[in-house]
Every structure is written in C-alpha cells, then in structure tokens.
C-alpha cells in the first residue's frame, strides 16, 4: 500500500478500534499522539514505516483524580 504524504495529530479517543481502522486506511507518513502511550505503540505496530511521535502534556494541577 502506498504511504500517504499526510500526517495527523491524535488525541485520546473513546473508540480506539475506529481510530486504528482510520489510521490504517490513511497510512500516514507521521502521527503525533498526545497522552496515550498505548495508542502510539499500537499505531507503530500496525504501521512500521510511519513515524510515530508521542507527546505528554503535563497536568495543570486542576485535573480531578479518582
């Protein structure tokens, strides 16, 4: 499959299955994943030629912890 020239940013999503279907179909050159290490790993496993960048946005101290 030909790799797309597009890159995308991914924030945590409630339905990772739909996200993975979309990412596989798009086959992007690069993906930036915010705050979801497991999603970043899954994308890299599914698309080894894709450059996957993980970014962690630290908390502001206002987040509610259960």
GIQUI-V690032 format. One record per backbone hydrogen bond with DSSP energy under -1.0 kcal/mol. NH is the residue of the N-H (numbers start at 1). CO is the residue of the C=O. E is the energy in kcal/mol with one decimal. If there is no record, write none. Layout:
BEGIN
nh=[NH | NH]
co=[CO | CO]
e=[E | E]
END
This chain:
BEGIN
nh=[4 | 8 | 10 | 19 | 20 | 21 | 22 | 23 | 24 | 25 | 26 | 27 | 29 | 31 | 32 | 33 | 34 | 35 | 40 | 41 | 42 | 43 | 44 | 45 | 46 | 47 | 50 | 51 | 53 | 55]
co=[27 | 30 | 32 | 15 | 16 | 17 | 18 | 19 | 20 | 21 | 22 | 23 | 6 | 51 | 8 | 53 | 10 | 55 | 36 | 37 | 38 | 39 | 40 | 41 | 42 | 43 | 47 | 29 | 31 | 33]
e=[-2.7 | -1.9 | -3.4 | -1.7 | -2.7 | -2.1 | -2.4 | -2.9 | -2.5 | -2.0 | -2.4 | -2.7 | -2.3 | -2.6 | -2.6 | -3.2 | -2.9 | -3.0 | -2.1 | -2.3 | -2.3 | -2.4 | -2.2 | -2.6 | -2.2 | -2.6 | -1.9 | -2.6 | -3.0 | -3.0]
END
